[in-house]
Amino acid sequence: MTMLANFGEDEALGRRLAQVERRVSTIQRLWDDDAAYARIVESGRYLKLCTVTEQATELAEMLRERAVAALAAMAEAGRQPAPVLVEAARLSA
């Protein structure tokens, strides 16, 4: 695999992590907003919210672990990571 391919994968991982972190943040706002939460419960979508929350949180955790591992491997190899990966890892820490 070339350095350019690795850089592209780093960018993709960083973008995906940032996207999932935004999704988790949006879902958290639903839990925090009493009116939104009440509407969800009244509509019978509470269990769906629980499922979506769990799935998004697990995905975010997996991507964070991948980002940390990728950054460690790059540091060990003396390689510069994609800025978007560094930023996403920093924001999710």
C-alpha positions as a printed Julia matrix, in Angstrom:
93×3 Matrix{Float64}:
   0.0    0.0    0.0
   1.35   3.43  -0.87
   1.7    6.36   1.47
  -0.96   8.18  -0.57
  -3.42   5.32  -0.1
  -2.74   5.36   3.64
  -3.32   9.11   3.74
  -6.66   8.65   1.96
  -7.68   5.98   4.45
  -6.64   8.27   7.31
  -8.81  11.04   5.91
 -11.76   8.68   5.44
 -11.46   7.43   9.02
 -11.24  10.99  10.32
 -14.28  12.11   8.32
 -16.3    9.07   9.41
 -15.38   9.59  13.07
 -16.38  13.26  12.88
 -19.67  12.31  11.21
 -20.5    9.72  13.87
 -19.55  12.11  16.67
 -21.99  14.67  15.23
 -24.69  11.98  15.1
 -24.08  11.01  18.74
 -24.24  14.68  19.72
 -27.55  15.1   17.89
 -28.99  12.02  19.59
 -27.77  13.24  22.98
 -29.64  16.51  22.44
 -32.86  14.46  22.01
 -32.27  12.87  25.41
 -31.46  16.24  26.98
 -34.4   18.17  25.49
 -37.42  17.44  27.68
 -39.94  18.42  25.0
 -38.26  16.34  22.27
 -37.93  13.39  24.64
 -41.62  13.63  25.6
 -42.62  13.66  21.91
 -40.53  10.55  21.29
 -42.07   8.71  24.22
 -45.6    9.78  23.25
 -45.08   8.59  19.67
 -43.97   5.16  20.84
 -40.45   5.57  19.45
 -38.63   5.34  22.78
 -37.2    1.87  22.11
 -36.05   2.99  18.67
 -34.25   5.95  20.28
 -32.59   3.53  22.72
 -31.46   1.29  19.86
 -30.18   4.17  17.72
 -28.34   5.6   20.72
 -26.68   2.29  21.48
 -25.66   1.67  17.87
 -24.28   5.17  17.34
 -22.37   5.07  20.63
 -20.85   1.66  19.87
 -19.82   2.8   16.38
 -18.26   5.95  17.81
 -16.28   3.9   20.34
 -15.05   1.53  17.64
 -13.98   4.41  15.39
 -12.25   6.18  18.29
 -10.26   3.02  19.0
  -9.32   2.72  15.32
  -8.27   6.37  15.22
  -6.08   6.0   18.31
  -4.51   2.82  16.9
  -3.93   4.48  13.52
  -2.32   7.53  15.13
  -0.07   5.31  17.26
   0.98   3.27  14.22
   1.72   6.43  12.25
   3.78   7.88  15.08
   5.74   4.65  15.33
   6.35   4.64  11.58
   7.29   8.33  11.58
   4.39   9.11   9.29
   2.36  12.3    9.34
  -1.37  11.59   9.82
  -4.1   13.32   7.83
  -5.12  16.53   9.61
  -8.79  15.5    9.59
  -7.9   12.31  11.51
  -5.94  14.26  14.12
  -8.77  16.77  14.53
 -11.47  14.08  14.79
  -9.45  12.13  17.35
  -8.82  15.31  19.34
 -12.5   16.27  19.36
 -13.65  12.81  20.39
 -11.22  12.5   23.27
